Structures are given as C-alpha cells and as structure tokens.
Amino acid sequence: MRLICEIEGCGTELSEGTGSQGGLMICPQCRSCSYYAKKKGLQWARHRKERLDLYSARIEYYEPRVLQLLNNAKKSVAAAAKRAKAAVSAH
C-alpha cells in the first residue's frame, strides 16, 4: 500500500516508517514548513496566509486572460510556421 502525504495537493510518496511513532503522515518537505512557521509565530502565519490568499485571487483573476494570450500566441506561431513552410516549398 502506498503512503501519500496528507497535505492536500502535495502527493509525495512517504517512506515505510512514516507516522509509526504517532507523528503526522506528511512528507519531510511539508513537515519542515511547519517548523519554520512555528519559529515565526502566529502573527507571521496570519500575515502569510493573507498574502497567499491575495496571490491566489490574482492568479484566478488573470488565468483566463493568460490562457487567451497563450492561445493567441500558439495560433500566431502556427500561422507563421505555415507561411514559412509554404515559402520554402514554393522555392
């Protein structure tokens, strides 16, 4: 049976002995983040969460625009490649 980190979105496979001593079923990378946050304190964690929420909101706002830009760029590249291919085959 595969053991997977319990942090949502992580998906890292855990080693066999993880959690056997009653610890959390999380990977070392996710665990190290908790140590860092504990050192900084609760006020830092709240401020960090606010900044991450703002960043997430920005990404959600810009995502449709970015996808449209990427689609337009792909179409432009495909059209340019088609014209170049036609120009090469014409000579």
N, C-alpha and C positions, 0 to 999 in steps of 0.2 A: 504494500500500500504506500503510495506516495504521500509525503507530508508536505503541505504547501503553507507558506507564511499566511497568517491570519489577517494581515493588514490588507485592506481592500485595494486592489489594483497592483499589488506587489507581484504575486505569483512565483516567487523564488522557492525552489525546492529545498526543504530543510534536511539536515543530516539526521541519521537514525536516532541519536540520543536526545534530540531537542525536546525540551519540556518534561523529560523523565524525572527531574527533581522538583516538579511543581511550577516551573517557570512558564512564561508565556510561549506560545507556539508562533514565534516570529523570527525572522532571519536576523543575522548579525548586523546587517546594514540598517534595518528598521530599529533594532534594539539600540544601536549607537545614537540614533537621532533622539531617542528618549533621554539618554544620559545628558546630551547637550542641552536639551530643553530644561531638564531639571536643574542644571547649573545656572541657567539664565534666569529662571524664576517664572512665576505665573504671569506677571505683567508683560514680560517679554513674549510669552507664549500667546497671550491675547492679541498683542500688537502684531505679531507674526501672522496669526490667523486672519486678522483684518486685512493685512497686506495681501495674503494669498487669496482671500475672497475677492478683493478688488482685481487682482491679476486674472482670476478665473472669469470674472464678469467681463473684463476687457477681451479675453480670448473668445468668449461666447458672442460678444458683440461683433468682433472683427472676423470671425470664422467664415460666415457666408461671403463677405467681401473678399477675403483671401482666396477662398475656393473659386470665386468668379475670376479673379485675377489670374490664378493658375490655369484655369480652363482657357481663358483668352490667350495666355502665353503659349499653351500647348497647341492651340489652333493656329496661331501665328507661325510657330516653328514648323508645324506640319505643312502649312501653305508654302512657306519659304523652301522647305525641303522638296516639295512637289515641283515648284518653279525651277529650282536648281537641277533637279533630275531631268526635267523637260528640256532645259537649256543644254545640258550635257548630251542628251540623246539627240538633240537637233543638230549638233555639230558632228 
